[in-house]
């Protein structure tokens, strides 16, 4: 085997092993170094071969490091673009997003709505809520708009359904009642929705309803913390 072919064998062997295991590629380079120092006696050839061995190893390490940085940078750019994304939702889009939120949440869902009705908190809603709780999703629900006399009116049927779930999944669903006119929906650290829609009472959308969905991890975390604090501070179930 001539000198050039031998150097190609070294280069290819280190490269092949490197993309399988960086740790083992280092050991292969050490092995080639030992082989070089033991079996070669001509100093210029020893220098060339050591240069090929370690030049290949460090060139691969630099290439992979830069490639990984590019991947991380592209991911960061995607996250920034997503974090800056806003959309307007109208009418019955609210109902679909509410159901999709329950279907797809992995960590937590926070809902604040002035009123609760059995038209929204129906069998489908409760089934999706139950499945989310079974997946380990934490649910926080706040409600309680009050009139000038301090009275509140939500569907007792809907509240009974929520109470039943809170008993079945104790510790995983928190329901708070307090004077509020907020309309808020937060899913995981994915998005926050602000607008005019009462999430747990409005289903027919006879009046115009518009909301903004903001995709932002930072804002979702902030608003979830707000919702959790006020709901747990006024916990009734």
C-alpha positions as CSV (number, residue, x, y, z in Angstrom):
1,X,0.0,0.0,0.0
2,X,1.6,3.3,-1.1
3,X,1.8,6.3,1.2
4,X,-1.1,8.3,-0.3
5,X,-3.5,5.3,-0.2
6,X,-2.5,4.7,3.4
7,X,-3.3,8.3,4.4
8,X,-6.7,8.0,2.7
9,X,-7.4,4.9,4.7
10,X,-6.6,6.8,7.9
11,X,-8.8,9.7,6.9
12,X,-11.7,7.5,5.9
13,X,-11.5,5.4,9.0
14,X,-11.5,8.3,11.4
15,X,-14.3,10.1,9.5
16,X,-16.5,7.0,9.4
17,X,-16.1,6.3,13.1
18,X,-16.6,10.0,14.0
19,X,-20.1,10.1,12.6
20,X,-21.0,7.0,14.6
21,X,-19.3,8.1,17.9
22,X,-17.1,11.1,18.6
23,X,-15.6,9.3,21.6
24,X,-14.6,6.3,19.5
25,X,-13.2,8.5,16.8
26,X,-10.8,10.0,19.3
27,X,-9.7,6.5,20.3
28,X,-9.2,5.5,16.6
29,X,-7.0,8.6,16.2
30,X,-5.0,7.6,19.3
31,X,-4.6,4.1,17.8
32,X,-3.3,5.4,14.5
33,X,-0.9,7.7,16.5
34,X,0.5,4.7,18.4
35,X,0.8,2.7,15.2
36,X,2.6,5.5,13.5
37,X,5.1,6.0,16.3
38,X,5.8,2.2,16.6
39,X,6.1,1.2,12.9
40,X,7.4,4.3,11.1
41,X,11.0,5.3,11.4
42,X,11.3,8.1,8.8
43,X,10.6,11.4,10.6
44,X,9.1,13.3,7.7
45,X,6.6,10.5,7.1
46,X,5.8,10.3,10.8
47,X,5.0,14.1,10.7
48,X,2.8,13.7,7.6
49,X,0.9,10.8,9.1
50,X,0.4,12.5,12.5
51,X,-0.8,15.6,10.6
52,X,-3.3,13.5,8.6
53,X,-4.6,11.8,11.8
54,X,-5.1,14.8,14.0
55,X,-5.9,17.2,11.1
56,X,-8.7,14.9,10.1
57,X,-10.0,14.6,13.7
58,X,-10.0,18.3,14.5
59,X,-11.3,19.3,11.1
60,X,-14.3,16.9,11.6
61,X,-14.8,18.3,15.1
62,X,-14.9,21.9,13.8
63,X,-17.2,21.0,10.9
64,X,-19.7,19.2,13.2
65,X,-19.6,22.0,15.8
66,X,-20.3,24.6,13.1
67,X,-23.1,22.5,11.7
68,X,-24.7,22.1,15.1
69,X,-24.5,25.8,15.7
70,X,-26.2,26.4,12.4
71,X,-29.0,24.0,13.4
72,X,-29.4,25.7,16.8
73,X,-29.4,29.1,15.1
74,X,-32.1,28.1,12.6
75,X,-34.1,26.7,15.5
76,X,-33.7,30.0,17.4
77,X,-34.8,31.9,14.3
78,X,-37.9,29.7,13.9
79,X,-38.7,30.2,17.6
80,X,-38.4,34.0,17.2
81,X,-40.6,34.0,14.2
82,X,-43.1,31.9,16.0
83,X,-42.9,34.1,19.1
84,X,-43.7,37.1,17.1
85,X,-46.7,35.5,15.3
86,X,-50.2,36.9,15.9
87,X,-53.5,36.0,14.4
88,X,-57.0,37.3,14.6
89,X,-59.8,34.7,15.3
90,X,-63.5,35.5,14.9
91,X,-66.8,33.9,15.6
92,X,-67.1,30.1,15.9
93,X,-63.3,29.8,15.4
94,X,-63.2,30.3,19.1
95,X,-65.1,27.1,19.8
96,X,-62.8,25.1,17.6
97,X,-59.7,26.5,19.1
98,X,-61.0,25.8,22.6
99,X,-61.6,22.2,21.7
100,X,-58.2,21.9,19.9
101,X,-56.5,23.3,23.0
102,X,-58.0,20.6,25.2
103,X,-57.1,17.9,22.6
104,X,-53.4,19.0,22.1
105,X,-52.3,20.5,25.5
106,X,-49.4,18.7,27.1
107,X,-48.7,20.7,30.3
108,X,-51.5,23.1,31.3
109,X,-54.6,25.0,30.2
110,X,-55.8,28.1,31.8
111,X,-59.2,29.5,31.1
112,X,-60.8,32.6,32.5
113,X,-64.4,33.4,31.4
114,X,-67.0,35.7,33.0
115,X,-69.7,33.0,32.8
116,X,-70.0,29.3,32.4
117,X,-72.8,27.6,30.5
118,X,-73.8,24.0,29.9
119,X,-74.0,24.9,26.2
120,X,-70.2,25.0,26.1
121,X,-69.4,22.8,29.1
122,X,-71.2,20.0,27.5
123,X,-70.5,16.2,27.1
124,X,-67.9,16.8,24.4
125,X,-66.1,19.5,26.3
126,X,-66.1,17.4,29.5
127,X,-64.8,14.3,27.6
128,X,-61.9,16.3,26.1
129,X,-61.2,17.8,29.5
130,X,-61.2,14.4,31.1
131,X,-58.8,13.0,28.5
132,X,-56.5,16.0,29.0
133,X,-56.5,15.4,32.7
134,X,-55.7,11.7,32.2
135,X,-52.7,12.8,30.1
136,X,-51.4,14.7,33.1
137,X,-52.4,18.2,31.9
138,X,-53.1,20.7,34.7
139,X,-56.4,22.6,34.2
140,X,-57.2,26.0,35.7
141,X,-60.6,27.5,35.3
142,X,-61.7,30.9,36.6
143,X,-65.1,32.6,36.3
144,X,-67.4,34.9,38.3
145,X,-68.6,38.1,36.6
146,X,-70.7,40.0,39.1
147,X,-73.4,42.7,38.6
148,X,-73.7,45.9,40.6
149,X,-75.3,43.9,43.5
150,X,-72.5,41.3,43.6
151,X,-74.6,38.6,42.0
152,X,-73.3,36.0,39.5
153,X,-75.2,33.7,37.3
154,X,-73.6,30.7,35.7
155,X,-75.3,27.4,34.7
156,X,-75.5,25.1,37.7
157,X,-75.5,22.1,35.4
158,X,-72.2,23.2,33.9
159,X,-70.7,23.8,37.4
160,X,-71.9,20.4,38.5
161,X,-70.0,18.8,35.6
162,X,-66.9,20.7,36.5
163,X,-67.2,19.8,40.2
164,X,-67.6,16.1,39.3
165,X,-64.3,16.3,37.3
166,X,-62.6,18.1,40.1
167,X,-63.5,15.3,42.5
168,X,-62.4,12.6,40.0
169,X,-59.1,14.4,39.2
170,X,-58.4,16.0,42.6
171,X,-55.2,18.1,42.4
172,X,-55.2,18.3,38.6
173,X,-58.1,20.7,38.0
174,X,-58.5,23.9,39.9
175,X,-61.7,26.0,39.7
176,X,-61.8,29.5,41.1
177,X,-64.7,31.9,41.4
178,X,-64.0,35.7,41.7
179,X,-65.3,38.9,40.1
180,X,-63.9,38.9,36.6
181,X,-64.6,40.2,33.2
182,X,-61.4,38.7,31.7
183,X,-61.5,36.5,28.7
184,X,-58.3,34.5,28.6
185,X,-57.1,31.2,27.2
186,X,-53.5,29.9,27.6
187,X,-52.2,26.6,26.2
188,X,-48.9,25.3,27.6
189,X,-46.2,27.7,26.7
190,X,-47.5,27.9,23.2
191,X,-50.0,30.7,23.0
192,X,-52.3,33.2,24.7
193,X,-55.6,34.4,23.4
194,X,-57.1,37.7,24.5
195,X,-60.4,39.1,23.2
196,X,-64.1,39.6,23.6
197,X,-65.2,36.0,23.7
198,X,-66.5,34.4,26.9
199,X,-64.8,31.0,26.5
200,X,-67.0,28.9,28.7
201,X,-70.4,30.4,27.9
202,X,-70.5,31.5,24.3
203,X,-71.3,29.0,21.6
204,X,-73.9,30.5,19.3
205,X,-71.9,33.7,18.5
206,X,-75.0,35.8,17.7
207,X,-72.8,38.9,18.4
208,X,-69.5,39.7,16.7
209,X,-66.6,38.2,18.6
210,X,-62.9,38.9,17.9
211,X,-59.7,37.8,19.6
212,X,-56.0,37.9,19.2
213,X,-53.9,34.7,19.5
214,X,-50.3,35.5,20.4
215,X,-47.7,32.8,20.0
216,X,-45.1,33.6,22.6
217,X,-43.5,31.3,25.2
218,X,-42.6,34.3,27.5
219,X,-46.1,35.8,27.3
220,X,-47.8,32.4,27.8
221,X,-45.7,31.7,30.9
222,X,-46.5,35.2,32.3
223,X,-50.2,35.0,31.7
224,X,-50.4,31.4,32.9
225,X,-48.8,32.5,36.2
226,X,-51.3,35.3,36.5
227,X,-54.2,33.0,35.9
228,X,-53.0,30.3,38.2
229,X,-52.4,32.8,41.0
230,X,-55.9,34.4,40.8
231,X,-57.7,31.1,40.3
232,X,-55.9,29.2,43.1
233,X,-56.3,32.3,45.4
234,X,-60.1,32.0,44.9
235,X,-60.4,28.3,44.7
236,X,-63.8,26.8,45.2
237,X,-63.1,23.3,43.8
